[in-house]
Amino acid sequence: MISMKSEDYEAILEHARKELPNEACGLIAGKLDGDNKIIEKVYFLTNIDHSNEHFSLDPKEQLAAIKDMRSNELVPLGNWHSHPESPSRPSDEDKRLAYDSKASYLILSLMDNENPVLNSFKIEGNNAEKENLVIW
Amino acid sequence: MFITVAGVKKEVKDNLTVAQLVIDEKVETPQYVTVTINDEFVDSGSFESTVLKDGDIVEFLYFMGGGQ
């Protein structure tokens, strides 16, 4: 299970809508409680691809985020990105570039902007498994 | 000498290169890893020739990207 505060979800949604038509992206960090992940901080990073079909995190901002996590005693839990025009499921490219089977990959679909869908996945090789995402 | 890797201080042999550190640290998918030394990004083509110094602070950044 992975949990996220509703205000963090709203912040991701607002940021992703602001970045349209391009994909938005960032990192998630928090605490581990057994098999459960608790998101305590969401990072909003620049998509250096500036594309509606691809994203790459800005490495300098990634470095700053990692330092911030460490200084706040948070562990990296994974990343998030938006799909402006496709469903909330990992694309072939998402799977190919998901190197960490322990990470959570959150995907926000805005293909129906009025009805956004956020899902979390664990990805190993070509297999993506949906996680139980709780927004509270 | 001592260096700090991903926030952990550790003792390593002198004249250690970035390339060897990547191996020693068992970095997964090294082709997707960017290395910084004291906040400076190291060109991936320079891993073999970049020698670490005592007190260096090293971070491994894993490429994160995808597409819809």
Backbone of each chain as ProteinMPNN parsed JSONL, in Angstrom:
{"seq_chain_A": "MISMKSEDYEAILEHARKELPNEACGLIAGKLDGDNKIIEKVYFLTNIDHSNEHFSLDPKEQLAAIKDMRSNELVPLGNWHSHPESPSRPSDEDKRLAYDSKASYLILSLMDNENPVLNSFKIEGNNAEKENLVIW", "coords_chain_A": {"N_chain_A": [[0.846, -1.182, 0.0], [0.439, 2.257, -0.712], [0.46, 5.516, 0.479], [-0.934, 8.818, 0.328], [-1.206, 12.243, 1.095], [-4.18, 14.201, 0.7], [-3.79, 16.855, 0.019], [-1.316, 16.799, -1.194], [-1.898, 15.277, -3.429], [-3.659, 17.059, -4.71], [-1.888, 19.123, -5.237], [-0.134, 17.945, -7.067], [-1.927, 17.505, -9.15], [-2.68, 20.134, -9.79], [-0.219, 21.18, -10.601], [0.384, 19.507, -12.785], [-1.695, 20.109, -14.541], [-1.104, 22.755, -15.02], [1.206, 22.488, -16.484], [0.381, 21.47, -18.869], [0.4, 21.595, -22.474], [2.318, 19.688, -21.968], [4.028, 16.82, -20.513], [4.171, 16.484, -16.998], [6.343, 16.125, -14.132], [8.0, 14.498, -11.344], [9.303, 13.763, -8.045], [8.771, 11.437, -5.331], [8.82, 11.187, -1.807], [9.319, 9.806, 1.466], [8.322, 7.799, 4.194], [8.998, 4.417, 5.184], [6.95, 1.785, 6.243], [7.08, -1.173, 7.177], [5.795, -3.064, 4.592], [4.47, -0.951, 3.648], [4.232, 2.249, 2.093], [4.638, 5.602, 2.884], [3.884, 8.603, 1.668], [5.452, 11.592, 2.195], [6.437, 13.863, 1.159], [6.262, 15.662, -1.842], [7.944, 16.263, -4.82], [8.411, 18.705, -7.313], [9.576, 18.646, -10.404], [11.464, 19.876, -13.233], [10.483, 18.979, -16.464], [12.744, 18.151, -18.634], [12.51, 17.429, -21.243], [10.395, 18.807, -22.22], [7.942, 18.021, -23.437], [4.92, 16.562, -24.781], [4.829, 13.899, -24.868], [6.97, 12.646, -23.699], [9.113, 12.378, -20.799], [11.851, 13.606, -18.863], [13.596, 13.807, -15.898], [15.006, 16.779, -14.525], [18.396, 16.69, -13.957], [19.896, 18.321, -12.173], [17.973, 19.397, -10.497], [17.064, 17.038, -9.478], [19.238, 16.181, -7.973], [19.227, 18.183, -6.009], [16.783, 17.577, -4.819], [17.257, 15.035, -3.747], [19.178, 15.631, -1.826], [17.627, 17.214, -0.188], [15.745, 15.344, 0.702], [17.402, 13.687, 2.207], [18.285, 15.439, 4.191], [15.932, 15.835, 5.499], [15.413, 13.413, 6.524], [13.999, 11.6, 4.952], [13.055, 8.933, 2.768], [13.725, 8.089, -0.633], [10.927, 7.29, -2.585], [9.972, 6.891, -5.107], [8.794, 7.973, -8.333], [6.752, 10.416, -10.079], [4.601, 11.095, -12.849], [2.822, 12.8, -15.487], [0.288, 11.841, -17.828], [-0.744, 13.432, -20.454], [-2.461, 12.809, -22.533], [-3.175, 10.147, -22.52], [-4.089, 6.965, -20.982], [-3.89, 6.167, -17.396], [-1.536, 4.31, -17.068], [1.482, 2.381, -17.263], [3.496, 3.133, -20.03], [5.149, 1.491, -22.815], [7.64, 2.691, -22.964], [7.819, 3.812, -20.426], [8.041, 1.47, -18.924], [10.414, 0.413, -19.907], [12.269, 2.223, -19.005], [12.109, 2.058, -16.326], [14.0, 1.328, -13.878], [14.099, 0.503, -11.284], [12.85, -1.871, -9.32], [11.777, -1.698, -6.824], [10.727, 0.756, -6.536], [7.959, 3.094, -6.551], [5.802, 4.005, -9.128], [4.066, 6.626, -10.033], [1.323, 7.565, -11.985], [-0.411, 10.065, -13.531], [-3.293, 10.502, -15.24], [-4.507, 12.778, -17.567], [-6.178, 12.673, -19.637], [-8.904, 12.85, -19.707], [-9.638, 15.724, -18.684], [-11.341, 16.717, -16.75], [-11.832, 14.599, -15.204], [-9.527, 13.377, -13.702], [-7.139, 10.699, -13.348], [-5.285, 8.938, -11.038], [-2.84, 6.555, -10.6], [-0.78, 4.087, -8.99], [2.15, 2.218, -9.633], [4.143, -0.75, -9.53], [7.016, -1.71, -11.185], [8.575, -4.219, -12.973], [10.864, -5.301, -15.139], [9.08, -6.102, -17.974], [6.729, -6.136, -16.761], [4.024, -4.63, -15.13], [2.589, -3.814, -12.109], [-0.321, -2.858, -10.486], [-0.476, -0.797, -7.625], [-1.976, -0.567, -4.347], [-3.262, 2.453, -3.873], [-3.719, 4.927, -1.549], [-5.436, 7.834, -0.893], [-5.617, 10.351, 1.398]], "CA_chain_A": [[0.0, 0.0, 0.0], [1.149, 3.538, -0.704], [-0.528, 6.533, 0.857], [-0.586, 10.203, -0.018], [-2.161, 13.228, 1.614], [-5.001, 14.773, -0.377], [-3.222, 18.127, -0.45], [-0.231, 16.466, -2.126], [-2.549, 14.904, -4.692], [-4.168, 18.287, -5.343], [-0.739, 19.88, -5.722], [0.312, 17.274, -8.289], [-2.938, 17.765, -10.177], [-2.572, 21.541, -10.194], [1.037, 21.356, -11.337], [0.292, 18.801, -14.074], [-2.59, 20.895, -15.408], [-0.38, 23.98, -15.401], [2.244, 22.134, -17.45], [-0.209, 21.046, -20.145], [0.152, 20.241, -22.976], [3.458, 18.789, -21.756], [4.039, 15.949, -19.345], [4.792, 17.008, -15.787], [7.028, 15.013, -13.46], [8.638, 14.809, -10.074], [9.713, 12.667, -7.169], [8.04, 11.277, -4.075], [9.677, 10.717, -0.717], [8.565, 9.649, 2.709], [8.768, 6.788, 5.158], [8.585, 3.029, 4.973], [6.399, 1.131, 7.42], [6.938, -2.529, 6.652], [5.606, -3.022, 3.143], [3.701, 0.247, 3.298], [4.964, 3.487, 1.817], [3.877, 6.793, 3.277], [4.457, 9.769, 0.986], [5.416, 12.764, 3.061], [6.813, 15.052, 0.405], [6.241, 15.545, -3.302], [8.848, 17.224, -5.471], [7.99, 19.082, -8.653], [10.811, 18.865, -11.159], [11.298, 20.281, -14.621], [10.599, 17.986, -17.532], [13.694, 18.783, -19.564], [12.109, 17.107, -22.619], [9.356, 19.774, -22.603], [7.215, 17.259, -24.452], [3.65, 15.966, -24.356], [4.939, 12.44, -25.013], [8.127, 12.115, -22.967], [9.645, 13.202, -19.715], [13.126, 13.298, -18.204], [13.794, 14.71, -14.767], [16.192, 17.639, -14.557], [19.356, 16.093, -13.012], [20.306, 19.259, -11.109], [16.866, 19.447, -9.538], [17.034, 15.715, -8.853], [20.289, 16.214, -6.954], [18.742, 19.026, -4.912], [15.705, 16.851, -4.135], [17.858, 13.952, -2.964], [19.792, 16.244, -0.643], [16.538, 17.652, 0.681], [15.21, 14.126, 1.339], [18.359, 13.22, 3.21], [18.305, 16.366, 5.32], [14.654, 15.699, 6.207], [15.318, 12.009, 6.931], [13.01, 10.919, 4.123], [13.654, 8.013, 1.802], [13.081, 8.181, -1.949], [9.929, 6.227, -2.769], [9.697, 6.693, -6.524], [8.545, 9.217, -9.052], [5.404, 10.583, -10.649], [4.52, 11.917, -14.062], [1.476, 12.877, -16.041], [0.004, 11.471, -19.215], [-1.765, 14.403, -20.872], [-3.4, 12.336, -23.566], [-3.314, 8.685, -22.51], [-4.553, 6.472, -19.667], [-2.969, 6.039, -16.266], [-0.865, 3.01, -17.043], [2.839, 2.555, -17.798], [3.723, 2.892, -21.45], [6.326, 0.649, -23.06], [8.832, 3.476, -22.611], [7.854, 3.883, -18.955], [8.546, 0.182, -18.417], [11.811, 0.237, -20.322], [13.129, 3.128, -18.249], [11.883, 1.856, -14.892], [15.112, 0.446, -13.51], [14.056, 0.152, -9.866], [11.637, -2.665, -9.074], [11.223, -1.379, -5.501], [10.151, 2.102, -6.577], [6.575, 3.279, -6.986], [5.701, 4.886, -10.286], [2.721, 7.198, -10.055], [0.985, 8.132, -13.293], [-1.65, 10.845, -13.509], [-3.859, 10.701, -16.578], [-5.354, 13.965, -17.766], [-6.833, 12.567, -20.949], [-10.176, 13.499, -19.421], [-9.125, 16.707, -17.732], [-12.298, 16.919, -15.657], [-11.853, 13.363, -14.405], [-8.156, 12.848, -13.673], [-6.963, 9.379, -12.729], [-3.923, 8.7, -10.547], [-2.55, 5.192, -10.154], [0.616, 3.796, -8.655], [2.56, 0.922, -10.165], [5.495, -1.292, -9.386], [7.382, -2.188, -12.517], [9.755, -5.079, -13.025], [10.953, -5.755, -16.524], [7.947, -5.667, -18.793], [5.508, -6.324, -15.983], [3.607, -3.533, -14.262], [1.532, -4.226, -11.186], [-0.932, -1.71, -9.813], [-0.418, -0.812, -6.168], [-3.109, 0.055, -3.657], [-2.943, 3.853, -3.563], [-4.716, 5.535, -0.655], [-5.314, 9.286, -0.764], [-6.396, 10.644, 2.615]], "C_chain_A": [[0.891, 1.244, 0.0], [0.118, 4.616, -0.426], [0.011, 7.933, 0.596], [-1.643, 11.134, 0.566], [-2.933, 13.865, 0.452], [-4.415, 16.091, -0.877], [-2.039, 17.896, -1.396], [-0.799, 16.048, -3.479], [-3.027, 16.155, -5.426], [-3.02, 19.12, -5.92], [-0.183, 19.274, -7.012], [-0.641, 17.591, -9.438], [-2.812, 19.197, -10.705], [-1.316, 21.762, -11.044], [0.941, 20.716, -12.722], [-0.61, 19.554, -15.045], [-1.892, 22.155, -15.896], [0.645, 23.696, -16.494], [1.68, 21.669, -18.792], [0.144, 22.034, -21.252], [1.27, 19.243, -22.687], [3.252, 17.871, -20.555], [4.712, 16.692, -18.189], [5.387, 15.832, -15.022], [7.641, 15.468, -12.145], [8.971, 13.557, -9.3], [8.805, 12.606, -5.952], [8.998, 10.706, -3.031], [8.844, 10.599, 0.54], [9.185, 8.628, 3.619], [8.285, 5.404, 4.723], [8.083, 2.467, 6.296], [6.092, -0.304, 7.016], [6.854, -2.477, 5.139], [4.883, -1.76, 2.692], [4.618, 1.451, 3.08], [4.064, 4.67, 2.166], [4.552, 8.005, 2.63], [4.323, 10.977, 1.906], [5.814, 14.029, 2.32], [6.826, 14.743, -1.086], [7.133, 16.644, -3.873], [8.385, 17.446, -6.908], [9.236, 19.466, -9.439], [10.485, 19.268, -12.593], [11.423, 19.069, -15.544], [11.499, 18.586, -18.61], [13.419, 18.396, -21.017], [11.086, 18.117, -23.14], [8.483, 19.189, -23.709], [5.887, 16.765, -23.889], [3.694, 14.442, -24.422], [6.073, 11.826, -24.213], [8.419, 12.992, -21.753], [11.007, 12.681, -19.295], [13.283, 14.299, -17.078], [15.069, 15.526, -14.943], [17.206, 17.11, -13.525], [19.777, 17.036, -11.882], [19.217, 19.354, -10.04], [16.741, 18.115, -8.799], [18.058, 15.649, -7.722], [19.829, 17.022, -5.75], [17.655, 18.301, -4.114], [16.274, 15.749, -3.247], [18.506, 14.501, -1.694], [18.721, 16.678, 0.353], [15.93, 16.455, 1.418], [16.12, 13.702, 2.481], [18.327, 14.127, 4.441], [17.011, 16.294, 6.129], [14.386, 14.255, 6.636], [14.166, 11.284, 6.227], [13.741, 9.977, 3.178], [12.971, 8.219, 0.447], [12.141, 6.997, -2.15], [9.624, 5.956, -4.24], [9.518, 8.018, -7.237], [7.111, 9.279, -9.553], [5.54, 11.348, -11.959], [3.108, 11.879, -14.597], [1.452, 12.344, -17.46], [-1.099, 12.407, -19.707], [-2.839, 13.808, -21.774], [-3.602, 10.822, -23.563], [-3.674, 8.222, -21.099], [-3.444, 6.402, -18.616], [-2.448, 4.615, -16.185], [0.503, 3.175, -17.7], [2.895, 2.244, -19.295], [4.915, 1.945, -21.609], [7.601, 1.391, -22.662], [8.949, 3.621, -21.096], [8.455, 2.602, -18.378], [10.035, 0.03, -18.718], [12.751, 1.063, -19.448], [12.905, 3.037, -16.737], [12.903, 0.838, -14.389], [14.968, -0.117, -12.107], [12.75, -0.574, -9.542], [11.019, -2.365, -7.711], [10.491, -0.039, -5.502], [8.669, 2.055, -6.939], [6.566, 4.306, -8.105], [4.256, 5.375, -10.373], [2.475, 7.863, -11.406], [-0.389, 8.794, -13.208], [-2.13, 11.042, -14.941], [-4.755, 11.924, -16.583], [-6.062, 13.885, -19.103], [-8.286, 13.031, -20.873], [-9.877, 14.486, -18.303], [-10.057, 16.906, -16.542], [-12.35, 15.707, -14.731], [-10.464, 12.731, -14.388], [-8.102, 11.504, -12.946], [-5.498, 9.231, -12.317], [-3.812, 7.267, -10.067], [-1.07, 5.075, -9.828], [0.949, 2.38, -9.108], [3.936, 0.552, -9.64], [5.823, -1.949, -10.717], [8.648, -3.021, -12.415], [9.829, -5.675, -14.422], [9.783, -5.212, -17.313], [6.623, -5.787, -18.044], [5.247, -5.134, -15.066], [2.448, -3.998, -13.412], [1.01, -3.004, -10.445], [-0.837, -1.886, -8.305], [-1.7, -0.218, -5.596], [-2.69, 1.46, -3.226], [-4.074, 4.432, -2.728], [-4.429, 7.029, -0.568], [-6.211, 9.702, 0.4], [-6.307, 12.126, 3.008]], "O_chain_A": [[1.95, 1.273, 0.628], [-0.961, 4.629, -1.018], [1.214, 8.191, 0.636], [-2.836, 10.833, 0.528], [-2.394, 14.042, -0.641], [-4.527, 16.411, -2.06], [-1.791, 18.702, -2.292], [-0.268, 16.405, -4.531], [-2.818, 16.287, -6.632], [-3.169, 19.747, -6.969], [0.192, 19.997, -7.935], [-0.214, 17.905, -10.549], [-2.835, 19.431, -11.913], [-1.354, 22.443, -12.069], [1.366, 21.309, -13.715], [-0.318, 19.627, -16.239], [-2.066, 22.57, -17.042], [0.921, 24.555, -17.331], [2.433, 21.494, -19.75], [0.185, 23.234, -20.984], [1.193, 18.087, -23.103], [2.405, 18.124, -19.697], [5.684, 17.423, -18.378], [4.993, 14.684, -15.229], [7.779, 16.662, -11.878], [8.927, 12.444, -9.823], [8.157, 13.588, -5.589], [9.854, 9.872, -3.325], [7.788, 11.22, 0.66], [10.402, 8.584, 3.802], [7.302, 5.26, 3.996], [8.711, 2.65, 7.339], [4.987, -0.614, 6.57], [7.729, -1.918, 4.478], [4.706, -1.531, 1.496], [5.619, 1.64, 3.772], [2.893, 4.721, 1.79], [5.662, 8.381, 3.007], [3.226, 11.333, 2.336], [5.56, 15.138, 2.792], [7.33, 13.709, -1.524], [7.072, 17.8, -3.453], [8.02, 16.508, -7.617], [9.868, 20.487, -9.165], [9.384, 19.032, -13.091], [12.339, 18.256, -15.419], [11.064, 19.425, -19.4], [14.02, 18.963, -21.93], [10.922, 18.271, -24.351], [8.313, 19.786, -24.772], [5.743, 16.574, -22.682], [2.721, 13.772, -24.076], [6.132, 10.605, -24.063], [8.036, 14.16, -21.687], [11.282, 11.483, -19.36], [13.122, 15.502, -17.281], [16.078, 15.029, -15.443], [16.899, 17.085, -12.333], [19.992, 16.591, -10.755], [19.501, 19.387, -8.843], [16.356, 18.08, -7.63], [17.774, 15.124, -6.645], [20.016, 16.604, -4.607], [17.609, 18.396, -2.888], [15.816, 15.558, -2.121], [18.394, 13.907, -0.622], [18.879, 16.533, 1.565], [15.635, 16.538, 2.611], [15.659, 13.397, 3.581], [18.338, 13.655, 5.578], [16.992, 16.65, 7.307], [13.279, 13.916, 7.056], [13.461, 10.471, 6.825], [14.902, 10.199, 2.834], [11.772, 8.493, 0.391], [12.513, 5.847, -1.915], [9.078, 4.906, -4.578], [10.025, 9.051, -6.8], [6.36, 8.308, -9.457], [6.466, 12.136, -12.149], [2.301, 11.034, -14.209], [2.445, 12.387, -18.186], [-2.271, 12.189, -19.401], [-3.985, 14.257, -21.772], [-4.152, 10.275, -24.519], [-3.576, 8.989, -20.142], [-2.257, 6.554, -18.905], [-2.869, 3.826, -15.339], [0.669, 4.009, -18.59], [2.397, 1.214, -19.749], [5.604, 1.641, -20.635], [8.523, 0.803, -22.097], [10.049, 3.561, -20.547], [9.274, 2.647, -17.46], [10.808, -0.426, -17.876], [13.883, 0.659, -19.184], [13.443, 3.835, -15.97], [12.68, -0.37, -14.472], [15.627, -1.098, -11.76], [11.682, 0.037, -9.497], [9.871, -2.73, -7.459], [9.73, 0.263, -4.582], [8.193, 1.1, -7.552], [7.234, 5.337, -8.033], [3.351, 4.626, -10.74], [3.307, 8.623, -11.902], [-1.385, 8.161, -12.858], [-1.452, 11.672, -15.752], [-5.631, 12.088, -15.734], [-6.497, 14.901, -19.644], [-8.834, 13.542, -21.85], [-9.865, 14.127, -17.125], [-9.603, 17.23, -15.445], [-12.853, 15.79, -13.611], [-10.247, 11.678, -14.988], [-8.906, 11.219, -12.058], [-4.592, 9.378, -13.137], [-4.593, 6.819, -9.228], [-0.234, 5.84, -10.31], [0.135, 1.465, -8.982], [4.77, 1.409, -9.348], [4.998, -2.656, -11.295], [9.653, -2.592, -11.85], [8.965, -6.451, -14.831], [9.528, -4.008, -17.319], [5.549, -5.572, -18.605], [6.128, -4.692, -14.327], [1.45, -4.509, -13.921], [1.769, -2.228, -9.865], [-1.081, -2.968, -7.772], [-2.412, 0.531, -6.267], [-1.866, 1.626, -2.326], [-5.234, 4.43, -3.141], [-3.324, 7.441, -0.214], [-7.414, 9.441, 0.392], [-6.902, 12.538, 4.004]]}, "seq_chain_B": "MFITVAGVKKEVKDNLTVAQLVIDEKVETPQYVTVTINDEFVDSGSFESTVLKDGDIVEFLYFMGGGQ", "coords_chain_B": {"N_chain_B": [[41.954, 6.862, 2.083], [39.121, 9.031, 2.744], [35.838, 9.213, 1.525], [32.568, 10.525, 0.738], [29.726, 8.806, -0.067], [26.659, 8.931, -1.51], [25.717, 10.111, 0.825], [26.937, 8.63, 2.803], [29.783, 8.204, 4.698], [32.837, 6.771, 3.82], [35.728, 4.604, 3.774], [38.092, 4.408, 1.242], [40.315, 3.09, -1.283], [43.32, 4.846, -2.23], [43.566, 6.943, -5.161], [41.305, 6.057, -6.452], [39.111, 5.542, -9.134], [36.2, 7.035, -10.7], [34.901, 5.217, -12.318], [35.704, 2.766, -11.188], [34.594, 3.046, -8.679], [31.882, 2.993, -9.289], [31.652, 0.328, -9.963], [32.49, -0.903, -7.558], [30.494, -0.055, -5.839], [28.441, -1.492, -6.728], [26.549, -0.495, -8.564], [23.42, -0.504, -9.994], [22.228, -0.848, -13.338], [24.257, 0.88, -14.658], [24.472, 2.33, -16.976], [22.483, 4.168, -16.883], [23.164, 5.991, -15.018], [24.13, 9.014, -13.558], [26.884, 10.826, -12.325], [27.852, 12.845, -9.617], [30.418, 14.909, -8.296], [31.153, 16.609, -5.511], [28.998, 18.275, -6.125], [29.419, 18.805, -8.796], [28.799, 17.806, -12.09], [29.869, 14.792, -13.57], [31.151, 13.981, -16.655], [29.988, 11.206, -18.479], [31.798, 9.947, -20.127], [34.131, 10.358, -18.874], [34.515, 8.808, -16.669], [36.458, 6.805, -16.342], [38.824, 8.22, -16.246], [38.588, 10.013, -14.214], [39.743, 10.748, -11.112], [39.187, 10.168, -7.731], [39.326, 12.272, -4.817], [40.525, 12.691, -1.458], [37.969, 13.356, 0.83], [36.04, 13.969, -1.019], [32.654, 14.362, -2.12], [30.289, 12.255, -3.248], [27.632, 11.592, -5.443], [25.171, 9.408, -6.777], [23.06, 9.633, -9.461], [20.127, 8.443, -10.706], [18.911, 8.057, -13.919], [15.725, 9.224, -14.692], [12.894, 8.788, -16.467], [10.444, 8.7, -19.126], [7.563, 7.977, -21.127], [4.421, 8.703, -22.666]], "CA_chain_B": [[41.284, 8.156, 2.12], [37.691, 8.941, 3.015], [34.92, 9.959, 0.671], [31.169, 10.34, 1.117], [28.961, 8.303, -1.209], [25.219, 8.929, -1.218], [25.505, 10.513, 2.206], [27.614, 7.728, 3.74], [31.231, 8.352, 4.673], [33.49, 5.462, 3.772], [37.145, 4.592, 3.441], [38.371, 3.761, -0.047], [41.74, 3.133, -1.615], [43.776, 6.052, -2.932], [43.547, 6.932, -6.634], [40.103, 5.368, -6.934], [38.423, 6.262, -10.218], [34.737, 6.981, -10.663], [34.504, 3.956, -12.955], [35.872, 1.676, -10.226], [33.618, 3.253, -7.613], [30.601, 2.506, -9.801], [31.698, -1.138, -9.84], [32.562, -1.264, -6.138], [29.203, 0.23, -5.194], [27.437, -2.375, -7.349], [25.498, 0.351, -9.123], [22.58, -1.185, -10.995], [22.013, -0.111, -14.596], [25.191, 2.019, -14.676], [24.284, 3.147, -18.179], [21.486, 5.197, -16.591], [23.609, 6.712, -13.832], [24.943, 10.222, -13.632], [27.655, 10.963, -11.093], [28.331, 14.178, -9.257], [31.451, 15.017, -7.268], [31.068, 17.947, -4.911], [27.929, 18.966, -6.868], [29.773, 18.976, -10.211], [28.453, 16.617, -12.862], [30.998, 14.163, -14.255], [30.78, 13.444, -17.962], [30.069, 9.738, -18.416], [32.999, 9.526, -20.84], [35.322, 10.652, -18.048], [34.513, 7.982, -15.45], [37.725, 6.066, -16.227], [39.964, 9.12, -16.013], [38.344, 10.9, -13.072], [40.256, 10.157, -9.873], [38.595, 10.795, -6.547], [40.252, 12.806, -3.823], [40.08, 12.605, -0.076], [36.957, 14.351, 1.198], [35.039, 14.175, -2.072], [31.265, 13.962, -1.859], [29.832, 11.655, -4.504], [26.225, 11.178, -5.532], [24.723, 8.717, -7.986], [21.711, 10.026, -9.865], [19.594, 7.505, -11.688], [18.05, 8.692, -14.916], [14.299, 8.922, -14.58], [12.15, 9.326, -17.597], [9.454, 7.805, -19.714], [6.749, 8.601, -22.163], [3.061, 8.154, -22.675]], "C_chain_B": [[39.791, 7.929, 2.364], [36.907, 9.791, 2.006], [33.497, 9.715, 1.195], [30.377, 9.959, -0.131], [27.496, 8.201, -0.803], [24.967, 9.181, 0.267], [26.214, 9.676, 3.24], [29.127, 7.879, 3.588], [31.871, 6.973, 4.69], [34.955, 5.604, 3.365], [37.334, 3.828, 2.135], [39.869, 3.868, -0.321], [42.075, 4.435, -2.348], [43.69, 5.841, -4.448], [42.365, 6.147, -7.219], [39.446, 6.196, -8.042], [36.911, 6.153, -10.027], [34.259, 5.653, -11.251], [34.606, 2.798, -11.974], [34.875, 1.803, -9.084], [32.243, 2.742, -8.033], [30.536, 0.982, -9.683], [31.647, -1.55, -8.37], [31.216, -1.083, -5.432], [28.079, -0.619, -5.774], [26.241, -1.576, -7.868], [24.738, -0.424, -10.192], [22.388, -0.26, -12.193], [22.936, 1.114, -14.695], [25.046, 2.896, -15.917], [23.278, 4.273, -17.953], [21.894, 6.069, -15.402], [24.465, 7.917, -14.19], [25.644, 10.368, -12.284], [27.987, 12.438, -10.868], [29.419, 14.04, -8.204], [31.429, 16.453, -6.784], [30.147, 18.845, -5.74], [28.273, 19.246, -8.33], [29.472, 17.68, -10.949], [29.675, 16.104, -13.629], [30.506, 13.597, -15.583], [30.978, 11.927, -17.954], [31.299, 9.196, -19.147], [34.269, 9.72, -20.042], [35.395, 9.789, -16.797], [35.863, 7.296, -15.243], [38.871, 6.975, -15.804], [39.777, 10.037, -14.804], [38.738, 10.193, -11.777], [39.696, 10.928, -8.684], [39.672, 11.233, -5.566], [39.642, 12.661, -2.429], [39.07, 13.727, 0.21], [35.892, 14.591, 0.144], [33.665, 13.672, -1.625], [30.65, 13.527, -3.187], [28.352, 11.297, -4.391], [26.015, 10.426, -6.843], [23.289, 9.143, -8.275], [21.244, 9.083, -10.96], [18.665, 8.244, -12.646], [16.606, 8.268, -14.676], [13.572, 9.598, -15.714], [11.161, 8.31, -18.103], [8.685, 8.538, -20.788], [5.401, 7.945, -22.232], [2.785, 7.351, -23.929]], "O_chain_B": [[39.272, 6.823, 2.217], [37.275, 10.923, 1.692], [33.266, 8.808, 1.995], [30.36, 10.692, -1.119], [27.144, 7.477, 0.128], [24.112, 8.544, 0.882], [26.118, 9.96, 4.434], [29.678, 7.706, 2.501], [31.489, 6.111, 5.481], [35.359, 6.569, 2.716], [36.795, 2.735, 1.956], [40.586, 4.633, 0.325], [41.22, 5.037, -2.998], [43.735, 4.713, -4.94], [42.433, 5.643, -8.34], [39.255, 7.403, -7.896], [36.419, 5.296, -9.294], [33.322, 5.041, -10.737], [33.72, 1.945, -11.919], [34.369, 0.802, -8.577], [31.526, 2.135, -7.237], [29.494, 0.42, -9.345], [30.871, -2.423, -7.982], [30.853, -1.858, -4.547], [26.92, -0.494, -5.377], [25.085, -1.933, -7.642], [25.317, -0.929, -11.154], [22.39, 0.963, -12.055], [22.462, 2.245, -14.803], [25.446, 4.06, -15.913], [23.222, 5.224, -18.733], [21.07, 6.796, -14.847], [25.385, 7.842, -15.004], [25.07, 10.07, -11.237], [28.348, 13.166, -11.793], [29.356, 13.171, -7.334], [31.657, 17.389, -7.55], [30.463, 20.002, -6.021], [27.479, 19.87, -9.033], [29.84, 16.595, -10.499], [30.41, 16.873, -14.249], [29.551, 12.821, -15.618], [32.0, 11.427, -17.484], [31.788, 8.113, -18.825], [35.35, 9.306, -20.461], [36.255, 10.015, -15.946], [36.357, 7.211, -14.119], [39.779, 6.551, -15.088], [40.7, 10.753, -14.416], [38.149, 9.18, -11.399], [39.726, 12.158, -8.64], [40.758, 10.658, -5.493], [38.43, 12.53, -2.258], [39.298, 14.889, -0.128], [34.941, 15.334, 0.382], [33.539, 12.707, -0.871], [30.512, 14.32, -4.118], [27.894, 10.771, -3.376], [26.599, 10.761, -7.873], [22.413, 9.02, -7.419], [21.885, 8.946, -12.002], [17.756, 8.96, -12.227], [16.316, 7.087, -14.481], [13.633, 10.815, -15.889], [11.054, 7.202, -17.577], [9.109, 9.581, -21.286], [5.249, 6.77, -21.897], [1.687, 6.82, -24.094]]}, "name": "protein", "num_of_chains": 2, "seq": "MISMKSEDYEAILEHARKELPNEACGLIAGKLDGDNKIIEKVYFLTNIDHSNEHFSLDPKEQLAAIKDMRSNELVPLGNWHSHPESPSRPSDEDKRLAYDSKASYLILSLMDNENPVLNSFKIEGNNAEKENLVIWMFITVAGVKKEVKDNLTVAQLVIDEKVETPQYVTVTINDEFVDSGSFESTVLKDGDIVEFLYFMGGGQ"}
